[in-house]
Amino acid sequence: MNDEPVIDITGNKYLPMHMRAETSGSRLMCLRYMADGPRRRSDGRRVAYMLVQRELSGVPKPGSGDVCCVKGEIIELWSRRELEEAGLLDRSKPMFESVVMMF
């Protein structure tokens, strides 16, 4: 696990259409509702949420206007039930505690 503090950046203007967004060091996690509606995942389950994990080239400082490149990105499709079971809709708990980062 990363020892960097988790910073809630929900509402950041550079991350459009997201429900929650957090950073921890050079890692970013962003939860979005798919605006074009639910779709079927390869296992047949209907999903309507997208969890985006990104590894950035640096550690952005809040309010500094720093720009970082995306070194890697993983996109996972989730159902509401899966989000609830994983605790990702619980805003009192960081997403980094609920999901294993792939980077």
Number of C-alpha atoms within 10 A of each C-alpha: 7 11 7 11 9 17 14 16 16 16 13 14 9 6 14 10 15 18 14 22 22 19 26 18 17 17 23 22 23 21 25 19 19 15 9 7 9 15 15 12 14 8 6 8 13 15 19 19 23 17 21 16 23 22 23 19 14 15 16 17 10 11 6 7 8 10 12 13 10 14 11 13 14 13 13 11 22 19 18 15 10 14 16 11 11 14 17 21 18 12 10 8 11 19 24 18 13 15 14 9 17 10 10
